[in-house]
């Protein structure tokens, strides 16, 4: 706060964005005059309408939520800045940002259905068991030469990718769009988010930018800010970037692989002397992996939250289709990477459209449950998981995943019945909107020939 105060007095900062994420992972909030933020809002917080945790993608409040509805009048909740997240937003003019916890106006308790609250609850559960949690996410996206406005006018068809051949690790093709990717790297670093690298990915115009791992809440915050930063830089440059899981049927999907490890007393709790296949690890590692695998189907909605998410799970696409783990095998949904202090579990299941707070909360909850119940993982898999028809499939539609989530005793126990009811309604609403839509595919197929 002292640094912000000095920058405000010097005229370097005159605006503070006060924000939280909705169900989709989008930032909602207000822009504050920086002097007022320092004098008042930094300590007092601010208010926002609780309908923001009931809206659809078009910002329409959806009836049927118990948390907030027309009958209850859509009152306020309290946004309390987490000042540890305060940072310069270097890609915006004279601006800083801070992320908020969403709290009840009367009780001042965390709102249970807010995404950051859901992750906080699992962090508290880990802490009670003596663990700290480290995490990372690897977020992929497509960059287009069209502006967002132009893409909208074109109904998101016939867009021009920022590249004309597959650029996975390809330095020449990657250089052609480095005015954007380089700006993203520099702005994230200048805004307190340490960057490791960026690289081309498997699709035309597809890229990945990785930031350093951190404690799990910080990583979720970084992930959410990263997406906002890249979208706003693209907008400023007359470009567009998408984090859809599957932008088009004939291109690679975009993932958000997540990495987790548990730590105790400054040491990686996954490190141990047990031989688990080719891996030396601890019982905590084994049981955490077992729980994560076991409960994945019931947690799938937090890994794949949209209709589009499930188009990504195709054989030979670099996205997993079956539930298995392996040492270093990119056909498996779970991949064990690193050794010693860097030993960790990578899940390749989440898409780039995931809400980072929810997907990390789901992974942590499942792993901790695995330790509590001492759930053994299946045998390590060697070979092509795509060809292994005997292995269980990941859920293949939002409808199926929502059914599993709603019926999950585990989800009700670790998240609370109110959270399960709230998000079940959210995902069923998304499904119903798609079911009622008439698509371009239907018009092309049936307009003349039916």
ABEGO torsion letter per residue (X at the ends): XAAAAAAAAAGABABBBBBBBBAAGBBBEBBBBAAAAAAAAAAAEBBBBAAAAABBAAGBBBBGBAABBAAAGGBBBBBBBBAAABBBBAABBGBBBBBBBBBBAAAGBBBAABAAAAAAAAAAAAAAAGBBBBBBBBBBBBBBABBAAAAAAAGGBGBBBBEABBABGBAAAAAAAAAAAAAAAAAAAAAGBBBABBBBBABBGBBBBBBBBBBAAAAAAAAAAAAAAAAAAAAAAGBBBBABABABAABBBBBBBBBBBBBBGGBBAABBABBBEABBBBAAAAAAAAAAAAAAAAAAAAABABAAAAAABBBGAGBBABBBBBABBAABABBBBEBEAABBBBBAABBAABBAAAAAAAAAAAAAAAAAAGBBBBBBBBEBAAABAABBBBBABAAAAAAAAAABAAAAAAAEAAAAAAAAAAAAAAAAAAAABBBAAAAAAAAAAX
